[in-house]
């Protein structure tokens, strides 16, 4: 359900203040980042998104910010209002891996991202933007975040292609923001994904299936080298992602494209067992065929090589799969809370 979008909303810009921009602010990661910035004492935030999605409205309830600006009006608004921007977190994207109309991904994930980059370059504003592990495709070239392999990567769907096209474009630029980092998000899970429907995390779907039927359905493997439930992904809790985004803003290490996972692949079976454990229930899993429209575009293994971020100076431990899922299930999904 959509509301009629206002051109600018809740506007309160002070010419004497510096602001942080968060794009995709009404979505899963963007709204969590908004809340985390609030926790760190930052309320001078400019939130950018398509705010007509009513199902995203609860993600921002109770959060402090200066104004909300509709995504398609943002650059006109910048030109008109000329706010002083001190940092940009460009989290917004079309993330639906089952959307095969590339023009949609190209507009939001490539063309719009280029405009953000060009603004930050011209105005000397540091930038962190969201890339994706979907850029690695089937992983034939591995999962090292080396700039050298990015032009040779072969993503499996239009979403991954669009993210890789922007990464390639970034690496070709002679001019750039004073600091920039592209983050290849692996399988992020956590609160504020109630609106994501089919694209929500397996944990979210597992929780709802457990509550409804007491059983979780997982995709069968359609490859002989993987047993059912043993498809492997690098699952990273959103709270780790938030810490890294903030650390990049504060520390500003070498500008680069960085992986953002845990560095440890885990199975979907492990993930579901952790979801049951968060509800203090024994696991009950059944296997179903994978939809044919994604079968040949499905990643069976992802695991972030995290050496580059560690060498840049990030030292904190990551949530284990069990600890992250337990926190998510007990403190957010079970009571129906938001971050």
Protein Blocks (a to p, Z undefined) as FASTA:
>chain_A
ZZdddfbeciacdfkbccdddehklmmmlmmmmmmmmmnopabdcddddfkbmklmmmmg
oiacfbdcdfklmmmmmmmnopacfbdcdfbccfbfkbcbfklmmmmmmmmmmmmmmmmm
mnopacdddddfklnmnolnojafbfklmmmpccfbfklmmmmmmmmmmmmpmbdcfbdc
dddddddedehilmnmmmmcfklmmmmmmmmnopacddddfbfkbcehiaccddddfklm
mmmmmmmmmnopadddddddehpacdfklmmmmmmmmnopacddddddddfklmmmccfb
dcddfklmmmnopabdcddfklmmmmmmmmmmmnopaZZ
